[in-house]
Amino acid sequence: MRGIYTNVNDIRKRVFSEVAKLSYEYEDHVDPEQMQQIPFNVIPGIVSAYRDSAFLERAIVTERIRLAMGLPLRSYEQYNSLTEGVDKAARPETYYEPPLINIIKFACHKCPNNEMRVTDACQGCLAHPCKEVCPKDAIRIYDGKSHIDLDKCIRCGKCKDACPYSAIVKLDRPCVKACGIGAIRSDENGCADIDQSKCVSCGQCLANCPFGAIADKAQIFQTIQAIKSDVPVYAAIAPAVAGQFGPDMTPQRLRSAFKALGFTDIAEVAIGADLCTISEAEDFVREVPNEIPFMGTSCCPAWSVMAKRDFPEYAKCISMALTPMVLTGRLLKKEHPDCKVAFIGPCSAKKLEAMRHSIRTDIDFVLTFEEVLGMFDAKNVKFSELEEDHSMHGASADGRGFAVGGGVAHAVAEYIKEHHPEVEVKTERADGLANCKKMMLLAKAGKYNGYLLEGMACPGGCVAGAGTVQPIAKTTKAVENAMKNSSNVHSSTSIYKDILASLEEKDTKAPE
């Protein structure tokens, strides 16, 4: 459903907007009545628009409000006020309490999973090939139509393949289908449930649930509180921002737009991507194959966590280079020692990365493009009326290309070709965690010795992150245009090496 503006997107945007309004108006404490009014602002009246009952819709929105404020879901066993714990959320230094990705159980449709169904397209043909090929005799013919006994069915799909009318379909839960590491299961009531020991917070389940039952926690409220304080707050904007806010939000208007939200200024994370390119390239030249057989990229935290956790014997093969987000945060805090930094990007997993103790001093907040869109709505920012600024330049085309699948590997390979032409670098990439896992299995089998492996949790790269707004193809094209307008093609500006050395004085390696 990525890129299709649905009722789910509309509700999420309105919730983010209402939470942002609440935070901008907040003074010494949250007015409980104002907060309790939000579900009625989002879902007014008694006539339901989306579900069986407007009261159920408001109950779901209530939980969304809590998550959007970084608060946990309420217990289903006892009464808790919507405002429970809100004073804690009002402190800018508050960090998420796990889990980051949550399922609102009474919003879950209890979708069938891995189930074969005969549709109305069944023509009751004389041949009945579906019945003939079934190895478990699970298909019977009633009233001329095929019927599947689900107790006997082993979900082999032979009936589906044999039907000449494509009348048999296999139903998979959208969240299960989107999860590449098998972290979604069913609870005792048939609702979706997340195995947190497997989840890496990529957010693909969130982005693909058509009932809007899955949501992640946000820091909208806390970020705005920091903006309203005396501390300068800088927005570090990821390369996937290209085209995210529509045609009126040109690159030249980004600075004005974020200043309208109260940010002190903005920085391009693509510069951090250039720095990451140099770091990973130099590590690859030094370590592969002398110390490690291959090297995986570091910038996608969901891929990195999965690879290290599921293949612990090859954890050292995943690059320990600091990610573009962290490098940009360090660069900003080196230039502005007393500032706070909010990373603005497409990714849920970056929220988890920023929670690590060794990174909290570099990145204070993480917001997705979708959440920021709600902030723009709250402040009634009209992009077409903003001043244009031509100073958003400096990063290379390769640095901006980190947003699309294959961009990281390309940037590193180009740097090595230019600065270490004697070193042969072969690359392989995988998008989506299921494909990333297959790539690691092949690497484990020795198929990728000497390779640089790029892993991206989201299909298509960061342009398909759970917090994006626009269609993947449209954003990819916008990123390509941003790359064409870059001052430099490759991450090879000599000054970067000096900057990188100064930033790595703090910690030369990224945390596990």
Helices and strands as residue ranges (DSSP letters): H 7-25, H 32-42, H 54-68, H 86-89, E 101-103, G 105-107, E 115-118, H 129-133, E 139-142, E 145-148, H 158-162, E 168-171, H 174-178, E 184-186, E 192-194, H 204-208, E 214-216, H 220-228, E 233-237, G 239-241, G 251-253, H 254-260, E 265-268, H 269-287, E 295-296, H 301-310, G 312-317, H 324-335, E 340-345, H 349-354, E 365-368, H 369-378, G 383-385, H 397-400, G 401-403, H 407-419, E 426-431, H 433-444, E 451-456, G 462-464, H 472-484, H 494-503
